[in-house]
Amino acid sequence: MAIGVWLIACGADSEDQDRVERRQEVVIYTALDQLYSEPILKRFEEQTGIRVRAVYDSEAAKTVGLANRIIAERERPRCDVFWNNEVLRTLVLKDKGLLEAFSPANARQIPAAFRDPEGYWTGFAARARVLAYNTRRVAPEDLPRTLSDLTNERWRGRVGMAYPLFGSTSTHAAVLWARWGEPRARRFFEDLKRNDVAILDGNMTAARAVADGELDLCLTDTDDAHLLRSEGKPIDWVLLDHDGEGALLFPNALSLIKNGPNPEAGRRLIEYLLSPEVEAALAASQSAQIPLRPNADAPPKVQEMARGSFLEVDFAEAAAHIEESADFLKTLFSKP
């Protein structure tokens, strides 16, 4: 009998130890480039003692790949926090019932337009959709002034963009479907194709093609263009006006996964990532993320971008068009 009691006690101790160890780690899936997200996650580890297990995704398939992984794991979630670098796929997860509502107190300074009213996601540290150009090949005064100008004959074969089924290019397309309506959005992309737009694997690949002089212009994001310029490449960018409606600003988005293995640690990590210090660190990094808090610390170039004129985007409406727009663009830009 004594042996049996001892074995039961050992088993209980082992289970308690397992629970303690699980509370001391958190699993995050992040679409933000590892170059920028990993140092921040390491600082969280140092400050809290909670181990972070991070899963990153590729440049070409990021966001979509991680969202699909969360969907595939819905019966047995392995992730606690989803750090998306654009918000529409997060809204898809919300619609599928895969997120847990959580409204951190330290997110109240973030504008309501970048927070889910039900608390299923919170935005921070935004990027802008921009037109990058090779400074040795195109003068600033000669740049296209609006998004639709890219379809002009003058720019035939001189413009590139990422394959529009993934990441921020997919988000951009869905926003156009929502704001312009399907006929106008379809016509714009059809005109781009007729104008021999180059389709590349990702935003960074498109930006590098411009920096290397293979293309004159490309649609990309502020983080990719800023990184290449900081390396001394002949590249700069302007906010891309949507035919008089302003530029597109889209935030990183944090969400808590429903029934994740470590929800308490997940909430602590989300609160940490939403801190002013993290927004300031991302703004000062080579990714030049734009803080969403008013009066946040940021370098002059980032402050200049933050003063731009931006679209008022209904992200939920755009998310409702993401599959429709993707189906059309997959056919339009299908590889032979």
For each residue, the residues with C-beta under 8 A, 3 or more apart:
1: 4 5
2: 5 6
3: 6 7
4: 1 7 8
5: 1 2 8 9
6: 2 3 9 10
7: 3 4 10 11
8: 4 5 11 12
9: 5 6 12 13
10: 6 7 13 14
11: 7 8 14 15
12: 8 9 15 16
13: 9 10 16 17
14: 10 11 17 18
15: 11 12 18 19
16: 12 13 19 20
17: 13 14 20 21
18: 14 15 21 22
19: 15 16 22 23
20: 16 17 23 24
21: 17 18 24 25
22: 18 19 25 261 262
23: 19 20 262 264 265
24: 20 21 49 50 51 265
25: 21 22 50 51 52 53 262 265
26: 50 51 52 53 80 81 262 265 266 268 269
27: 52 53 54 55 78 79 80 81 260 261 262
28: 41 52 53 54 55 79 80 81 82 83 269
29: 54 55 57 66 69 70 79 81 82 83
30: 34 37 41 54 55 56 66 82 83 85
31: 56 57 62 63 66 83 84 85 86 167
32: 36 37 83 85 252 287
33: 36 37 56 85 223 287
34: 30 37 38 54 56
35: 38 286 287
36: 32 33 39 40 223 282 285 286 287 289
37: 30 32 33 34 40 41 54 56 83
38: 34 35 41 42 54
39: 36 42 43 281
40: 36 37 43 44 273 278 281 282
41: 28 30 37 38 44 45 52 54
42: 38 39 45 46 52
43: 39 40 46 47
44: 40 41 47 48 50 52 269 272 273
45: 41 42 48 49 50 51 52
46: 42 43
47: 43 44 272
48: 44 45 268 272
49: 24 45
50: 24 25 26 44 45 265 268 269
51: 24 25 26 45
52: 25 26 27 28 41 42 44 45 269
53: 25 26 27 28
54: 27 28 29 30 34 37 38 41
55: 27 28 29 30 66 69 79
56: 30 31 33 34 37
57: 29 31 61 62 63 65 66
58: 61 62 65
59: 62 201 202 203 204 205
60: 163 166 201 202
61: 57 58 64 65 166
62: 31 57 58 59 65 66 85 166 167 202
63: 31 57 66 67 84 85 86 89 166 167 170
64: 61 67 68 89 165 166 167 170
65: 57 58 61 62 68 69
66: 29 30 31 55 57 62 63 69 70 82 84 89
67: 63 64 70 71 82 84 89 90 92 93
68: 64 65 71 72
69: 29 55 65 66 72 73 79
70: 29 66 67 73 74 77 79 82 93 98 257
71: 67 68 74 93 96 98
72: 68 69
73: 69 70 76 77 78 79
74: 70 71 77 96 98
75:
76: 73
77: 70 73 74 98 257 258 259 260 261
78: 27 73 260 261
79: 27 28 29 55 69 70 73 82 257 260
80: 26 27 28 256 257 260 261 262 263 265 266 269
81: 26 27 28 29 254 255 256 257 260 266 269 270
82: 28 29 30 66 67 70 79 90 93 99 253 254 255 257
83: 28 29 30 31 32 37 252 253 254 273
84: 31 63 66 67 87 89 90 121 252 253 254 255
85: 30 31 32 33 62 63 127 167 168 252 253
86: 31 63 89 167 168 171 250 251 252 253
87: 84 90 91 121 123 171 250 251 253 315 319
88: 91 92 170 171 174 315 318 319 322
89: 63 64 66 67 84 86 92 93 322
90: 67 82 84 87 93 94 99 120 121 253 255
91: 87 88 94 95 121 315 316 319
92: 67 88 89 95 96 319 322
93: 67 70 71 82 89 90 96 98 99 255
94: 90 91 97 98 99 116 120 121 255
95: 91 92 319
96: 71 74 92 93
97: 94 258
98: 70 71 74 77 93 94 257 258
99: 82 90 93 94 120 121 255 256 257 258
100: 120 255 256 257 258 259 260 263
101: 118 119 120 256
102: 119 120 255 256 267 270
103: 107 115 119 122
104: 107 122 267 270 271 274
105: 108 271
106: 109 271 274 275
107: 103 104 110 115 122 124 274
108: 105
109: 106 293 294
110: 107 114 115 122 123 124 274 292 293
111: 114 115 292
112: 115 117
113: 312 313
114: 110 111 122 123 124 126 251 292
115: 103 107 110 111 112 119 121 122 123
116: 94 119 120 121 122
117: 112
118: 101
119: 101 102 103 115 116 122
120: 90 94 99 100 101 102 116 255
121: 84 87 90 91 94 99 115 116 253 254 255
122: 103 104 107 110 114 115 116 119 253 254 255 270 274
123: 87 110 114 115 126 251 252 253 254 292
124: 107 110 114 251 252 254 273 274 278 279 291 292
125: 251 252 278 279 282 283 289 290 291 292
126: 114 123 249 250 251 252 289 290 291 292
127: 85 168 221 222 223 249 250 251 252 287 289 290
128: 221 222 239 240 247 248 249 250 290 305 308 310
129: 168 172 219 220 221 240 247 248 249 250
130: 219 220 221 222 225 237 238 239 240 247
131: 143 144 150 217 218 219 237 238 239 240
132: 206 207 210 217 218 219 220 224 225 235 236 237
133: 137 138 140 143 210 216 217 235 236 237 238
134: 137 138 210 211 213 215 216 217 234 235
135: 138 234 235 236
136: 213 234
137: 133 134 213 216
138: 133 134 135 142 143 216 217
139: 142 143
140: 133 143 236 238
141:
142: 138 139
143: 131 133 138 139 140 217 238
144: 131 147 149 150 152 155 217
145: 149 241
146: 149 241 242 243 244
147: 144 150 188 240 241 242 243
148: 151 188 243
149: 144 145 146 152 155
150: 131 144 147 155 159 192 195 197 217 219
151: 148 155 188 191 192 194 195
152: 144 149 155 195
153: 156 195
154:
155: 144 149 150 151 152 158 159 195 216 217
156: 153 195 196
157: 195 196 198
158: 155 215 216 217
159: 150 155 192 195 197 198 215 216 217 218 219
160: 197 198 199 200 206 209 210 215 217 218 219
161: 164 169 192 197 198 199 200 206 218 219 220
162: 166 167 168 169 199 200 201 202 203 205 206 219 220
163: 60 166 169 199 200 201 202 333
164: 161 169 170 172 173 189 199 325 326 329 333
165: 64 169 170 326 329 330
166: 60 61 62 63 64 162 163 169 170 202
167: 31 62 63 64 85 86 162 170 171 202 203
168: 85 86 127 129 162 171 172 203 221 250
169: 161 162 163 164 165 166 172 173 203 219
170: 63 64 88 164 165 166 167 173 174 322 325 326
171: 86 87 88 167 168 174 175 250 318 322
172: 129 164 168 169 175 176 219 248
173: 164 169 170 176 177 185 189 325 326 329
174: 88 170 171 177 178 318 319 321 322 325 326
175: 171 172 178 179 248 311 313 318
176: 172 173 179 180 184 185 188 242 325
177: 173 174 180 181 182 185 318 321 324 325
178: 174 175 313 314 317 318 320 321
179: 175 176 242 245 311 313
180: 176 177 184 185 188
181: 177 184 185
182: 177 185 186 321 324
183: 186 187
184: 176 180 181 187 188
185: 173 176 177 180 181 182 188 189 325
186: 182 183 189 190 328
187: 183 184 190 191
188: 147 148 151 176 180 184 185 191 192
189: 164 173 185 186 192 193 328 329 332
190: 186 187 193 194 332
191: 151 187 188 194 195
192: 150 151 159 161 188 189 195 197
193: 189 190 196 197 332 333
194: 151 190 191
195: 150 151 152 153 155 156 157 159 191 192
196: 156 157 193
197: 150 159 160 161 192 193
198: 157 159 160 161 206 209 215 218
199: 160 161 162 163 164 333
200: 160 161 162 163 205 206 209 218
201: 59 60 162 163 205
202: 59 60 62 162 163 166 167 205 206
203: 59 162 167 168 169 206 207 219 220 221 224
204: 59 207 208 220 224 227
205: 59 162 200 201 202 208 209
206: 132 160 161 162 198 200 202 203 209 210 215 218 219 220 224
207: 132 203 204 210 211 218 220 224 225 228 235
208: 204 205 211 212 228
209: 160 198 200 205 206 212 214 215 218
210: 132 133 134 160 206 207 213 214 215 216 217 218 220 235
211: 134 207 208 228 233 234 235
212: 208 209 233
213: 134 136 137 210 234
214: 209 210
215: 134 158 159 160 198 206 209 210 218
216: 133 134 137 138 155 158 159 210
217: 131 132 133 134 138 143 144 150 155 158 159 160 210
218: 131 132 159 160 161 198 200 206 207 209 210 215
219: 129 130 131 132 150 159 160 161 162 169 172 203 206 240
220: 129 130 132 161 162 203 204 206 207 210 224 225 237
221: 127 128 129 130 168 203 224 225
222: 127 128 130 225 226 237 287 288 289 290 305
223: 33 36 127 226 227 286 287 288 289
224: 132 203 204 206 207 220 221 227 228
225: 130 132 207 220 221 222 228 229 235 236 237
226: 222 223 229 230 237 286 287 288 301
227: 204 223 224 230 231 286 287
228: 207 208 211 224 225 231 233 235
229: 225 226 232 233 235 236 237
230: 226 227 286
231: 227 228
232: 229
233: 211 212 228 229
234: 134 135 136 211 213
235: 132 133 134 135 207 210 211 225 228 229
236: 132 133 135 140 225 229
237: 130 131 132 133 220 222 225 226 229
238: 130 131 133 140 143
239: 128 130 131 247 305 308 309
240: 128 129 130 131 147 219 247 248
241: 145 146 147 244 245 246 247 309
242: 146 147 176 179 245 246 247 248 311
243: 146 147 148
244: 146 241
245: 179 241 242 311
246: 241 242 308 309 310 311
247: 128 129 130 239 240 241 242 308 309 310 311
248: 128 129 172 175 240 242 310 311 313
249: 126 127 128 129 290 308 310 311 313
250: 86 87 126 127 128 129 168 171 313 315
251: 86 87 114 123 124 125 126 127 292
252: 32 83 84 85 86 123 124 125 126 127 289
253: 82 83 84 85 86 87 90 121 122 123
254: 81 82 83 84 121 122 123 124 270 273 274
255: 81 82 84 90 93 94 99 100 102 120 121 122
256: 80 81 99 100 101 102 260 263 266 267 270
257: 70 77 79 80 81 82 98 99 100 260 266
258: 77 97 98 99 100
259: 77 100
260: 27 77 78 79 80 81 100 256 257 263 266
261: 22 27 77 78 80
262: 22 23 25 26 27 80 265 266
263: 80 100 256 260 266 267
264: 23 267 268
265: 23 24 25 26 50 80 262 268 269
266: 26 80 81 256 257 260 262 263 269 270
267: 102 104 256 263 264 270 271
268: 26 48 50 264 265 271 272
269: 26 28 44 50 52 80 81 265 266 272 273
270: 81 102 104 122 254 256 266 267 273 274
271: 104 105 106 267 268 274 275
272: 44 47 48 268 269 275 278
273: 40 44 83 124 254 269 270 278
274: 104 106 107 110 122 124 254 270 271 278
275: 106 271 272 278 279
276: 279 280 291 293 296 297
277: 280 281
278: 40 124 125 272 273 274 275 281 282
279: 124 125 275 276 282 283 289 291 292 293 296
280: 276 277 283 284 291 296 297 298
281: 39 40 277 278 284 285
282: 36 40 125 278 279 285 287 289 291
283: 125 279 280 288 289 290 291 296 297 298 299 302
284: 280 281 297 298 299
285: 36 281 282 288 289
286: 35 36 223 226 227 230
287: 32 33 35 36 127 222 223 226 227 282
288: 222 223 226 283 285 299 301 302 305
289: 36 125 126 127 222 223 252 279 282 283 285 302
290: 125 126 127 128 222 249 283 298 302 305 306
291: 124 125 126 276 279 280 282 283 296 297 298 302 306
292: 110 111 114 123 124 125 126 251 279 296
293: 109 110 276 279 296
294: 109
295:
296: 276 279 280 283 291 292 293
297: 276 280 283 284 291
298: 280 283 284 290 291 302 303 306
299: 283 284 288 302 303
300: 303 304
301: 226 288 304 305
302: 283 288 289 290 291 298 299 305 306
303: 298 299 300 306 307
304: 300 301 307 308
305: 128 222 239 288 290 301 302 308
306: 290 291 298 302 303
307: 303 304
308: 128 239 246 247 249 304 305
309: 239 241 246 247
310: 128 246 247 248 249
311: 175 179 242 245 246 247 248 249
312: 113
313: 113 175 178 179 248 249 250 318
314: 178 317 318
315: 87 88 91 250 318 319
316: 91 319 320
317: 178 314 320 321
318: 88 171 174 175 177 178 313 314 315 321 322
319: 87 88 91 92 95 174 315 316 322
320: 178 316 317
321: 174 177 178 182 317 318 324 325
322: 88 89 92 170 171 174 318 319 325 326
323: 326 327
324: 177 182 321 327 328
325: 164 170 173 174 176 177 185 321 322 328 329
326: 164 165 170 173 174 322 323 329 330
327: 323 324 330 331
328: 186 189 324 325 331 332
329: 164 165 173 189 325 326 332 333
330: 165 326 327 333 334
331: 327 328 334
332: 189 190 193 328 329
333: 163 164 193 199 329 330
334: 330 331
335:
336:
